[in-house]
Amino acid sequence: MAMYDRLPSDLREWLRQAALPWSPRSALRVWRAALKKHGNDRAAAHAYLNQIELKALKRDFGKVWGLE
């Protein structure tokens, strides 16, 4: 929990609404990469995290519901 508490506040805000259970370590790694990729634009970083999460949900959907 201490690692979660040390995350940037806008990343913690995003994690509160996330559909998947991100670990603080992986969320921070992706957050930093997103900020770097988008020139520290936090809104773009949030959108990037949303895209990554949606991609993971789509990938796992068939496995979870037995459609593969």
mmJSON file of the N, C-alpha and C atoms, coordinates in Angstrom:
{"data_MODEL":{"atom_site":{
"group_PDB":["ATOM","ATOM","ATOM","ATOM","ATOM","ATOM","ATOM","ATOM","ATOM","ATOM","ATOM","ATOM","ATOM","ATOM","ATOM","ATOM","ATOM","ATOM","ATOM","ATOM","ATOM","ATOM","ATOM","ATOM","ATOM","ATOM","ATOM","ATOM","ATOM","ATOM","ATOM","ATOM","ATOM","ATOM","ATOM","ATOM","ATOM","ATOM","ATOM","ATOM","ATOM","ATOM","ATOM","ATOM","ATOM","ATOM","ATOM","ATOM","ATOM","ATOM","ATOM","ATOM","ATOM","ATOM","ATOM","ATOM","ATOM","ATOM","ATOM","ATOM","ATOM","ATOM","ATOM","ATOM","ATOM","ATOM","ATOM","ATOM","ATOM","ATOM","ATOM","ATOM","ATOM","ATOM","ATOM","ATOM","ATOM","ATOM","ATOM","ATOM","ATOM","ATOM","ATOM","ATOM","ATOM","ATOM","ATOM","ATOM","ATOM","ATOM","ATOM","ATOM","ATOM","ATOM","ATOM","ATOM","ATOM","ATOM","ATOM","ATOM","ATOM","ATOM","ATOM","ATOM","ATOM","ATOM","ATOM","ATOM","ATOM","ATOM","ATOM","ATOM","ATOM","ATOM","ATOM","ATOM","ATOM","ATOM","ATOM","ATOM","ATOM","ATOM","ATOM","ATOM","ATOM","ATOM","ATOM","ATOM","ATOM","ATOM","ATOM","ATOM","ATOM","ATOM","ATOM","ATOM","ATOM","ATOM","ATOM","ATOM","ATOM","ATOM","ATOM","ATOM","ATOM","ATOM","ATOM","ATOM","ATOM","ATOM","ATOM","ATOM","ATOM","ATOM","ATOM","ATOM","ATOM","ATOM","ATOM","ATOM","ATOM","ATOM","ATOM","ATOM","ATOM","ATOM","ATOM","ATOM","ATOM","ATOM","ATOM","ATOM","ATOM","ATOM","ATOM","ATOM","ATOM","ATOM","ATOM","ATOM","ATOM","ATOM","ATOM","ATOM","ATOM","ATOM","ATOM","ATOM","ATOM","ATOM","ATOM","ATOM","ATOM","ATOM","ATOM","ATOM","ATOM","ATOM","ATOM","ATOM","ATOM","ATOM","ATOM","ATOM"],
"id":[1,2,3,4,5,6,7,8,9,10,11,12,13,14,15,16,17,18,19,20,21,22,23,24,25,26,27,28,29,30,31,32,33,34,35,36,37,38,39,40,41,42,43,44,45,46,47,48,49,50,51,52,53,54,55,56,57,58,59,60,61,62,63,64,65,66,67,68,69,70,71,72,73,74,75,76,77,78,79,80,81,82,83,84,85,86,87,88,89,90,91,92,93,94,95,96,97,98,99,100,101,102,103,104,105,106,107,108,109,110,111,112,113,114,115,116,117,118,119,120,121,122,123,124,125,126,127,128,129,130,131,132,133,134,135,136,137,138,139,140,141,142,143,144,145,146,147,148,149,150,151,152,153,154,155,156,157,158,159,160,161,162,163,164,165,166,167,168,169,170,171,172,173,174,175,176,177,178,179,180,181,182,183,184,185,186,187,188,189,190,191,192,193,194,195,196,197,198,199,200,201,202,203,204],
"type_symbol":["N","C","C","N","C","C","N","C","C","N","C","C","N","C","C","N","C","C","N","C","C","N","C","C","N","C","C","N","C","C","N","C","C","N","C","C","N","C","C","N","C","C","N","C","C","N","C","C","N","C","C","N","C","C","N","C","C","N","C","C","N","C","C","N","C","C","N","C","C","N","C","C","N","C","C","N","C","C","N","C","C","N","C","C","N","C","C","N","C","C","N","C","C","N","C","C","N","C","C","N","C","C","N","C","C","N","C","C","N","C","C","N","C","C","N","C","C","N","C","C","N","C","C","N","C","C","N","C","C","N","C","C","N","C","C","N","C","C","N","C","C","N","C","C","N","C","C","N","C","C","N","C","C","N","C","C","N","C","C","N","C","C","N","C","C","N","C","C","N","C","C","N","C","C","N","C","C","N","C","C","N","C","C","N","C","C","N","C","C","N","C","C","N","C","C","N","C","C","N","C","C","N","C","C"],
"label_atom_id":["N","CA","C","N","CA","C","N","CA","C","N","CA","C","N","CA","C","N","CA","C","N","CA","C","N","CA","C","N","CA","C","N","CA","C","N","CA","C","N","CA","C","N","CA","C","N","CA","C","N","CA","C","N","CA","C","N","CA","C","N","CA","C","N","CA","C","N","CA","C","N","CA","C","N","CA","C","N","CA","C","N","CA","C","N","CA","C","N","CA","C","N","CA","C","N","CA","C","N","CA","C","N","CA","C","N","CA","C","N","CA","C","N","CA","C","N","CA","C","N","CA","C","N","CA","C","N","CA","C","N","CA","C","N","CA","C","N","CA","C","N","CA","C","N","CA","C","N","CA","C","N","CA","C","N","CA","C","N","CA","C","N","CA","C","N","CA","C","N","CA","C","N","CA","C","N","CA","C","N","CA","C","N","CA","C","N","CA","C","N","CA","C","N","CA","C","N","CA","C","N","CA","C","N","CA","C","N","CA","C","N","CA","C","N","CA","C","N","CA","C","N","CA","C","N","CA","C","N","CA","C","N","CA","C","N","CA","C"],
"label_alt_id":[null,null,null,null,null,null,null,null,null,null,null,null,null,null,null,null,null,null,null,null,null,null,null,null,null,null,null,null,null,null,null,null,null,null,null,null,null,null,null,null,null,null,null,null,null,null,null,null,null,null,null,null,null,null,null,null,null,null,null,null,null,null,null,null,null,null,null,null,null,null,null,null,null,null,null,null,null,null,null,null,null,null,null,null,null,null,null,null,null,null,null,null,null,null,null,null,null,null,null,null,null,null,null,null,null,null,null,null,null,null,null,null,null,null,null,null,null,null,null,null,null,null,null,null,null,null,null,null,null,null,null,null,null,null,null,null,null,null,null,null,null,null,null,null,null,null,null,null,null,null,null,null,null,null,null,null,null,null,null,null,null,null,null,null,null,null,null,null,null,null,null,null,null,null,null,null,null,null,null,null,null,null,null,null,null,null,null,null,null,null,null,null,null,null,null,null,null,null,null,null,null,null,null,null],
"label_comp_id":["MET","MET","MET","ALA","ALA","ALA","MET","MET","MET","TYR","TYR","TYR","ASP","ASP","ASP","ARG","ARG","ARG","LEU","LEU","LEU","PRO","PRO","PRO","SER","SER","SER","ASP","ASP","ASP","LEU","LEU","LEU","ARG","ARG","ARG","GLU","GLU","GLU","TRP","TRP","TRP","LEU","LEU","LEU","ARG","ARG","ARG","GLN","GLN","GLN","ALA","ALA","ALA","ALA","ALA","ALA","LEU","LEU","LEU","PRO","PRO","PRO","TRP","TRP","TRP","SER","SER","SER","PRO","PRO","PRO","ARG","ARG","ARG","SER","SER","SER","ALA","ALA","ALA","LEU","LEU","LEU","ARG","ARG","ARG","VAL","VAL","VAL","TRP","TRP","TRP","ARG","ARG","ARG","ALA","ALA","ALA","ALA","ALA","ALA","LEU","LEU","LEU","LYS","LYS","LYS","LYS","LYS","LYS","HIS","HIS","HIS","GLY","GLY","GLY","ASN","ASN","ASN","ASP","ASP","ASP","ARG","ARG","ARG","ALA","ALA","ALA","ALA","ALA","ALA","ALA","ALA","ALA","HIS","HIS","HIS","ALA","ALA","ALA","TYR","TYR","TYR","LEU","LEU","LEU","ASN","ASN","ASN","GLN","GLN","GLN","ILE","ILE","ILE","GLU","GLU","GLU","LEU","LEU","LEU","LYS","LYS","LYS","ALA","ALA","ALA","LEU","LEU","LEU","LYS","LYS","LYS","ARG","ARG","ARG","ASP","ASP","ASP","PHE","PHE","PHE","GLY","GLY","GLY","LYS","LYS","LYS","VAL","VAL","VAL","TRP","TRP","TRP","GLY","GLY","GLY","LEU","LEU","LEU","GLU","GLU","GLU"],
"label_asym_id":["A","A","A","A","A","A","A","A","A","A","A","A","A","A","A","A","A","A","A","A","A","A","A","A","A","A","A","A","A","A","A","A","A","A","A","A","A","A","A","A","A","A","A","A","A","A","A","A","A","A","A","A","A","A","A","A","A","A","A","A","A","A","A","A","A","A","A","A","A","A","A","A","A","A","A","A","A","A","A","A","A","A","A","A","A","A","A","A","A","A","A","A","A","A","A","A","A","A","A","A","A","A","A","A","A","A","A","A","A","A","A","A","A","A","A","A","A","A","A","A","A","A","A","A","A","A","A","A","A","A","A","A","A","A","A","A","A","A","A","A","A","A","A","A","A","A","A","A","A","A","A","A","A","A","A","A","A","A","A","A","A","A","A","A","A","A","A","A","A","A","A","A","A","A","A","A","A","A","A","A","A","A","A","A","A","A","A","A","A","A","A","A","A","A","A","A","A","A","A","A","A","A","A","A"],
"label_entity_id":["1","1","1","1","1","1","1","1","1","1","1","1","1","1","1","1","1","1","1","1","1","1","1","1","1","1","1","1","1","1","1","1","1","1","1","1","1","1","1","1","1","1","1","1","1","1","1","1","1","1","1","1","1","1","1","1","1","1","1","1","1","1","1","1","1","1","1","1","1","1","1","1","1","1","1","1","1","1","1","1","1","1","1","1","1","1","1","1","1","1","1","1","1","1","1","1","1","1","1","1","1","1","1","1","1","1","1","1","1","1","1","1","1","1","1","1","1","1","1","1","1","1","1","1","1","1","1","1","1","1","1","1","1","1","1","1","1","1","1","1","1","1","1","1","1","1","1","1","1","1","1","1","1","1","1","1","1","1","1","1","1","1","1","1","1","1","1","1","1","1","1","1","1","1","1","1","1","1","1","1","1","1","1","1","1","1","1","1","1","1","1","1","1","1","1","1","1","1","1","1","1","1","1","1"],
"label_seq_id":[1,1,1,2,2,2,3,3,3,4,4,4,5,5,5,6,6,6,7,7,7,8,8,8,9,9,9,10,10,10,11,11,11,12,12,12,13,13,13,14,14,14,15,15,15,16,16,16,17,17,17,18,18,18,19,19,19,20,20,20,21,21,21,22,22,22,23,23,23,24,24,24,25,25,25,26,26,26,27,27,27,28,28,28,29,29,29,30,30,30,31,31,31,32,32,32,33,33,33,34,34,34,35,35,35,36,36,36,37,37,37,38,38,38,39,39,39,40,40,40,41,41,41,42,42,42,43,43,43,44,44,44,45,45,45,46,46,46,47,47,47,48,48,48,49,49,49,50,50,50,51,51,51,52,52,52,53,53,53,54,54,54,55,55,55,56,56,56,57,57,57,58,58,58,59,59,59,60,60,60,61,61,61,62,62,62,63,63,63,64,64,64,65,65,65,66,66,66,67,67,67,68,68,68],
"pdbx_PDB_ins_code":[null,null,null,null,null,null,null,null,null,null,null,null,null,null,null,null,null,null,null,null,null,null,null,null,null,null,null,null,null,null,null,null,null,null,null,null,null,null,null,null,null,null,null,null,null,null,null,null,null,null,null,null,null,null,null,null,null,null,null,null,null,null,null,null,null,null,null,null,null,null,null,null,null,null,null,null,null,null,null,null,null,null,null,null,null,null,null,null,null,null,null,null,null,null,null,null,null,null,null,null,null,null,null,null,null,null,null,null,null,null,null,null,null,null,null,null,null,null,null,null,null,null,null,null,null,null,null,null,null,null,null,null,null,null,null,null,null,null,null,null,null,null,null,null,null,null,null,null,null,null,null,null,null,null,null,null,null,null,null,null,null,null,null,null,null,null,null,null,null,null,null,null,null,null,null,null,null,null,null,null,null,null,null,null,null,null,null,null,null,null,null,null,null,null,null,null,null,null,null,null,null,null,null,null],
"Cartn_x":[0.824,0.0,0.865,2.026,2.91,3.35,3.602,4.005,2.869,1.654,0.489,0.395,0.611,0.52,1.568,2.673,3.738,3.539,2.541,2.276,1.837,2.082,1.579,0.049,-0.451,-1.884,-2.758,-2.344,-3.179,-3.145,-2.077,-2.057,-2.956,-2.912,-3.815,-5.267,-5.558,-6.922,-7.337,-6.434,-6.746,-6.954,-6.108,-6.212,-7.535,-8.089,-9.368,-10.505,-10.405,-11.479,-11.101,-9.898,-9.43,-10.281,-10.442,-11.234,-10.423,-9.117,-8.242,-7.471,-7.05,-6.298,-4.802,-4.412,-3.02,-2.19,-0.971,-0.046,0.544,0.879,1.487,2.755,3.556,4.817,4.552,3.652,3.397,2.68,1.781,1.084,2.076,3.016,4.003,4.91,5.297,6.153,5.45,4.193,3.441,3.162,2.866,2.609,3.829,4.995,6.223,6.485,6.263,6.447,5.448,4.215,3.181,3.531,3.996,4.381,5.54,6.5,7.651,7.203,6.345,5.86,5.057,4.329,3.415,3.893,5.191,5.746,5.181,4.992,4.453,3.015,2.296,0.876,0.092,-0.4,-1.062,-2.389,-3.114,-4.369,-4.085,-3.042,-2.664,-2.172,-1.479,-1.012,-2.196,-3.217,-4.439,-5.083,-5.174,-5.779,-4.968,-3.654,-2.787,-3.022,-3.136,-3.436,-4.789,-5.764,-7.073,-6.962,-6.154,-5.964,-5.315,-4.301,-3.614,-4.568,-5.356,-6.288,-7.357,-7.883,-8.891,-8.32,-7.091,-6.445,-6.334,-5.956,-5.85,-7.219,-8.242,-9.591,-10.069,-9.816,-10.213,-9.465,-8.177,-7.359,-7.868,-8.246,-8.651,-10.122,-10.928,-12.366,-12.696,-12.101,-12.383,-11.949,-10.83,-10.338,-11.278,-11.715,-12.573,-13.94,-14.497,-15.849,-15.877,-14.717,-14.646,-15.002,-14.662,-15.02,-13.867,-12.762,-11.614,-11.503],
"Cartn_y":[-1.196,0.0,1.255,1.16,2.32,2.738,1.755,2.088,2.797,2.339,2.997,4.445,4.655,6.0,6.95,6.414,7.254,7.545,6.942,7.207,8.647,9.208,10.547,10.585,11.685,11.778,11.532,12.01,11.791,10.335,9.621,8.187,7.441,7.825,7.198,7.454,8.642,8.971,8.04,7.816,6.925,5.499,5.04,3.677,3.438,4.468,4.31,3.94,4.354,4.042,2.921,2.383,1.346,0.079,-0.59,-1.827,-3.033,-2.951,-4.068,-3.751,-4.773,-4.564,-4.364,-3.169,-2.858,-2.89,-3.399,-3.276,-1.87,-1.315,0.024,0.079,-0.969,-0.987,-0.934,-1.782,-1.788,-0.518,-0.018,1.228,2.385,2.46,3.541,3.409,2.187,1.961,2.44,2.055,2.453,3.955,4.51,5.948,6.76,6.362,7.088,6.992,5.807,5.637,6.493,6.56,7.362,8.847,9.315,10.72,11.041,10.139,10.345,10.371,9.438,9.327,10.559,11.142,12.252,13.592,13.719,15.014,15.562,14.703,15.082,15.589,15.308,15.666,14.626,15.025,14.088,13.568,14.401,13.943,12.882,13.095,12.11,10.827,10.955,9.778,8.971,9.651,8.97,8.225,8.886,8.257,7.028,7.135,6.007,4.836,5.106,4.049,3.408,4.223,3.68,2.741,3.116,2.271,0.944,1.007,-0.219,-1.13,-0.542,-1.346,-1.962,-1.196,-1.717,-2.864,-2.707,-3.77,-5.049,-4.911,-6.081,-6.714,-5.888,-6.419,-7.183,-6.631,-7.304,-8.621,-8.618,-9.825,-10.923,-10.545,-11.525,-11.92,-11.166,-11.403,-12.841,-13.277,-14.618,-15.71,-15.477,-16.47,-16.575,-15.458,-15.443,-16.043,-15.713,-16.163,-17.422,-18.021,-19.288,-19.178,-18.08,-17.87,-18.177,-18.617,-18.942,-20.414],
"Cartn_z":[0.0,0.0,0.0,0.632,0.683,-0.714,-1.585,-2.951,-3.687,-3.478,-4.085,-3.603,-2.321,-1.755,-2.328,-2.821,-3.384,-4.872,-5.494,-6.909,-7.107,-8.293,-8.591,-8.435,-7.952,-7.654,-8.885,-10.06,-11.241,-11.7,-11.41,-11.699,-10.714,-9.447,-8.457,-8.844,-9.323,-9.772,-10.908,-11.871,-12.985,-12.482,-11.567,-11.051,-10.324,-9.695,-8.986,-9.931,-11.188,-12.136,-13.087,-12.96,-13.874,-13.753,-14.877,-14.9,-14.443,-14.6,-14.236,-12.957,-12.23,-10.986,-11.26,-11.583,-11.879,-10.602,-10.703,-9.577,-9.626,-8.475,-8.477,-9.336,-9.285,-10.05,-11.552,-12.049,-13.494,-13.932,-13.111,-13.452,-13.56,-12.624,-12.658,-13.874,-14.214,-15.383,-16.657,-16.82,-18.013,-17.998,-16.831,-16.693,-17.133,-16.655,-17.022,-18.52,-19.085,-20.528,-21.299,-20.82,-21.481,-21.432,-20.279,-20.169,-21.105,-21.171,-22.052,-23.505,-23.868,-25.25,-25.664,-24.704,-25.018,-24.462,-24.237,-23.835,-22.543,-21.555,-20.23,-20.265,-21.328,-21.412,-20.613,-19.45,-18.551,-19.115,-19.824,-20.441,-21.503,-22.284,-23.299,-22.631,-21.516,-20.782,-20.257,-19.745,-19.285,-20.448,-21.597,-22.774,-23.2,-23.118,-23.461,-22.516,-21.208,-20.248,-20.553,-20.916,-21.288,-22.485,-23.474,-24.66,-24.292,-23.456,-23.036,-22.28,-21.393,-20.617,-21.518,-22.453,-23.377,-24.216,-24.666,-25.434,-24.604,-23.331,-22.446,-22.22,-22.044,-21.85,-23.085,-24.252,-25.488,-25.658,-25.329,-25.453,-24.525,-23.321,-22.315,-22.391,-23.111,-23.153,-23.571,-24.661,-25.157,-24.2,-23.543,-22.582,-21.381,-20.897,-19.704,-19.997,-21.151,-21.472,-22.337,-22.544,-23.277,-24.734,-25.359,-26.759,-27.701,-27.177,-28.044,-28.264],
"occupancy":[1.0,1.0,1.0,1.0,1.0,1.0,1.0,1.0,1.0,1.0,1.0,1.0,1.0,1.0,1.0,1.0,1.0,1.0,1.0,1.0,1.0,1.0,1.0,1.0,1.0,1.0,1.0,1.0,1.0,1.0,1.0,1.0,1.0,1.0,1.0,1.0,1.0,1.0,1.0,1.0,1.0,1.0,1.0,1.0,1.0,1.0,1.0,1.0,1.0,1.0,1.0,1.0,1.0,1.0,1.0,1.0,1.0,1.0,1.0,1.0,1.0,1.0,1.0,1.0,1.0,1.0,1.0,1.0,1.0,1.0,1.0,1.0,1.0,1.0,1.0,1.0,1.0,1.0,1.0,1.0,1.0,1.0,1.0,1.0,1.0,1.0,1.0,1.0,1.0,1.0,1.0,1.0,1.0,1.0,1.0,1.0,1.0,1.0,1.0,1.0,1.0,1.0,1.0,1.0,1.0,1.0,1.0,1.0,1.0,1.0,1.0,1.0,1.0,1.0,1.0,1.0,1.0,1.0,1.0,1.0,1.0,1.0,1.0,1.0,1.0,1.0,1.0,1.0,1.0,1.0,1.0,1.0,1.0,1.0,1.0,1.0,1.0,1.0,1.0,1.0,1.0,1.0,1.0,1.0,1.0,1.0,1.0,1.0,1.0,1.0,1.0,1.0,1.0,1.0,1.0,1.0,1.0,1.0,1.0,1.0,1.0,1.0,1.0,1.0,1.0,1.0,1.0,1.0,1.0,1.0,1.0,1.0,1.0,1.0,1.0,1.0,1.0,1.0,1.0,1.0,1.0,1.0,1.0,1.0,1.0,1.0,1.0,1.0,1.0,1.0,1.0,1.0,1.0,1.0,1.0,1.0,1.0,1.0,1.0,1.0,1.0,1.0,1.0,1.0],
"B_iso_or_equiv":[0.0,0.0,0.0,0.0,0.0,0.0,0.0,0.0,0.0,0.0,0.0,0.0,0.0,0.0,0.0,0.0,0.0,0.0,0.0,0.0,0.0,0.0,0.0,0.0,0.0,0.0,0.0,0.0,0.0,0.0,0.0,0.0,0.0,0.0,0.0,0.0,0.0,0.0,0.0,0.0,0.0,0.0,0.0,0.0,0.0,0.0,0.0,0.0,0.0,0.0,0.0,0.0,0.0,0.0,0.0,0.0,0.0,0.0,0.0,0.0,0.0,0.0,0.0,0.0,0.0,0.0,0.0,0.0,0.0,0.0,0.0,0.0,0.0,0.0,0.0,0.0,0.0,0.0,0.0,0.0,0.0,0.0,0.0,0.0,0.0,0.0,0.0,0.0,0.0,0.0,0.0,0.0,0.0,0.0,0.0,0.0,0.0,0.0,0.0,0.0,0.0,0.0,0.0,0.0,0.0,0.0,0.0,0.0,0.0,0.0,0.0,0.0,0.0,0.0,0.0,0.0,0.0,0.0,0.0,0.0,0.0,0.0,0.0,0.0,0.0,0.0,0.0,0.0,0.0,0.0,0.0,0.0,0.0,0.0,0.0,0.0,0.0,0.0,0.0,0.0,0.0,0.0,0.0,0.0,0.0,0.0,0.0,0.0,0.0,0.0,0.0,0.0,0.0,0.0,0.0,0.0,0.0,0.0,0.0,0.0,0.0,0.0,0.0,0.0,0.0,0.0,0.0,0.0,0.0,0.0,0.0,0.0,0.0,0.0,0.0,0.0,0.0,0.0,0.0,0.0,0.0,0.0,0.0,0.0,0.0,0.0,0.0,0.0,0.0,0.0,0.0,0.0,0.0,0.0,0.0,0.0,0.0,0.0,0.0,0.0,0.0,0.0,0.0,0.0],
"pdbx_formal_charge":[null,null,null,null,null,null,null,null,null,null,null,null,null,null,null,null,null,null,null,null,null,null,null,null,null,null,null,null,null,null,null,null,null,null,null,null,null,null,null,null,null,null,null,null,null,null,null,null,null,null,null,null,null,null,null,null,null,null,null,null,null,null,null,null,null,null,null,null,null,null,null,null,null,null,null,null,null,null,null,null,null,null,null,null,null,null,null,null,null,null,null,null,null,null,null,null,null,null,null,null,null,null,null,null,null,null,null,null,null,null,null,null,null,null,null,null,null,null,null,null,null,null,null,null,null,null,null,null,null,null,null,null,null,null,null,null,null,null,null,null,null,null,null,null,null,null,null,null,null,null,null,null,null,null,null,null,null,null,null,null,null,null,null,null,null,null,null,null,null,null,null,null,null,null,null,null,null,null,null,null,null,null,null,null,null,null,null,null,null,null,null,null,null,null,null,null,null,null,null,null,null,null,null,null],
"auth_seq_id":[1,1,1,2,2,2,3,3,3,4,4,4,5,5,5,6,6,6,7,7,7,8,8,8,9,9,9,10,10,10,11,11,11,12,12,12,13,13,13,14,14,14,15,15,15,16,16,16,17,17,17,18,18,18,19,19,19,20,20,20,21,21,21,22,22,22,23,23,23,24,24,24,25,25,25,26,26,26,27,27,27,28,28,28,29,29,29,30,30,30,31,31,31,32,32,32,33,33,33,34,34,34,35,35,35,36,36,36,37,37,37,38,38,38,39,39,39,40,40,40,41,41,41,42,42,42,43,43,43,44,44,44,45,45,45,46,46,46,47,47,47,48,48,48,49,49,49,50,50,50,51,51,51,52,52,52,53,53,53,54,54,54,55,55,55,56,56,56,57,57,57,58,58,58,59,59,59,60,60,60,61,61,61,62,62,62,63,63,63,64,64,64,65,65,65,66,66,66,67,67,67,68,68,68],
"auth_comp_id":["MET","MET","MET","ALA","ALA","ALA","MET","MET","MET","TYR","TYR","TYR","ASP","ASP","ASP","ARG","ARG","ARG","LEU","LEU","LEU","PRO","PRO","PRO","SER","SER","SER","ASP","ASP","ASP","LEU","LEU","LEU","ARG","ARG","ARG","GLU","GLU","GLU","TRP","TRP","TRP","LEU","LEU","LEU","ARG","ARG","ARG","GLN","GLN","GLN","ALA","ALA","ALA","ALA","ALA","ALA","LEU","LEU","LEU","PRO","PRO","PRO","TRP","TRP","TRP","SER","SER","SER","PRO","PRO","PRO","ARG","ARG","ARG","SER","SER","SER","ALA","ALA","ALA","LEU","LEU","LEU","ARG","ARG","ARG","VAL","VAL","VAL","TRP","TRP","TRP","ARG","ARG","ARG","ALA","ALA","ALA","ALA","ALA","ALA","LEU","LEU","LEU","LYS","LYS","LYS","LYS","LYS","LYS","HIS","HIS","HIS","GLY","GLY","GLY","ASN","ASN","ASN","ASP","ASP","ASP","ARG","ARG","ARG","ALA","ALA","ALA","ALA","ALA","ALA","ALA","ALA","ALA","HIS","HIS","HIS","ALA","ALA","ALA","TYR","TYR","TYR","LEU","LEU","LEU","ASN","ASN","ASN","GLN","GLN","GLN","ILE","ILE","ILE","GLU","GLU","GLU","LEU","LEU","LEU","LYS","LYS","LYS","ALA","ALA","ALA","LEU","LEU","LEU","LYS","LYS","LYS","ARG","ARG","ARG","ASP","ASP","ASP","PHE","PHE","PHE","GLY","GLY","GLY","LYS","LYS","LYS","VAL","VAL","VAL","TRP","TRP","TRP","GLY","GLY","GLY","LEU","LEU","LEU","GLU","GLU","GLU"],
"auth_asym_id":["A","A","A","A","A","A","A","A","A","A","A","A","A","A","A","A","A","A","A","A","A","A","A","A","A","A","A","A","A","A","A","A","A","A","A","A","A","A","A","A","A","A","A","A","A","A","A","A","A","A","A","A","A","A","A","A","A","A","A","A","A","A","A","A","A","A","A","A","A","A","A","A","A","A","A","A","A","A","A","A","A","A","A","A","A","A","A","A","A","A","A","A","A","A","A","A","A","A","A","A","A","A","A","A","A","A","A","A","A","A","A","A","A","A","A","A","A","A","A","A","A","A","A","A","A","A","A","A","A","A","A","A","A","A","A","A","A","A","A","A","A","A","A","A","A","A","A","A","A","A","A","A","A","A","A","A","A","A","A","A","A","A","A","A","A","A","A","A","A","A","A","A","A","A","A","A","A","A","A","A","A","A","A","A","A","A","A","A","A","A","A","A","A","A","A","A","A","A","A","A","A","A","A","A"],
"auth_atom_id":["N","CA","C","N","CA","C","N","CA","C","N","CA","C","N","CA","C","N","CA","C","N","CA","C","N","CA","C","N","CA","C","N","CA","C","N","CA","C","N","CA","C","N","CA","C","N","CA","C","N","CA","C","N","CA","C","N","CA","C","N","CA","C","N","CA","C","N","CA","C","N","CA","C","N","CA","C","N","CA","C","N","CA","C","N","CA","C","N","CA","C","N","CA","C","N","CA","C","N","CA","C","N","CA","C","N","CA","C","N","CA","C","N","CA","C","N","CA","C","N","CA","C","N","CA","C","N","CA","C","N","CA","C","N","CA","C","N","CA","C","N","CA","C","N","CA","C","N","CA","C","N","CA","C","N","CA","C","N","CA","C","N","CA","C","N","CA","C","N","CA","C","N","CA","C","N","CA","C","N","CA","C","N","CA","C","N","CA","C","N","CA","C","N","CA","C","N","CA","C","N","CA","C","N","CA","C","N","CA","C","N","CA","C","N","CA","C","N","CA","C","N","CA","C","N","CA","C","N","CA","C","N","CA","C","N","CA","C"],
"pdbx_PDB_model_num":[1,1,1,1,1,1,1,1,1,1,1,1,1,1,1,1,1,1,1,1,1,1,1,1,1,1,1,1,1,1,1,1,1,1,1,1,1,1,1,1,1,1,1,1,1,1,1,1,1,1,1,1,1,1,1,1,1,1,1,1,1,1,1,1,1,1,1,1,1,1,1,1,1,1,1,1,1,1,1,1,1,1,1,1,1,1,1,1,1,1,1,1,1,1,1,1,1,1,1,1,1,1,1,1,1,1,1,1,1,1,1,1,1,1,1,1,1,1,1,1,1,1,1,1,1,1,1,1,1,1,1,1,1,1,1,1,1,1,1,1,1,1,1,1,1,1,1,1,1,1,1,1,1,1,1,1,1,1,1,1,1,1,1,1,1,1,1,1,1,1,1,1,1,1,1,1,1,1,1,1,1,1,1,1,1,1,1,1,1,1,1,1,1,1,1,1,1,1,1,1,1,1,1,1]
}}}
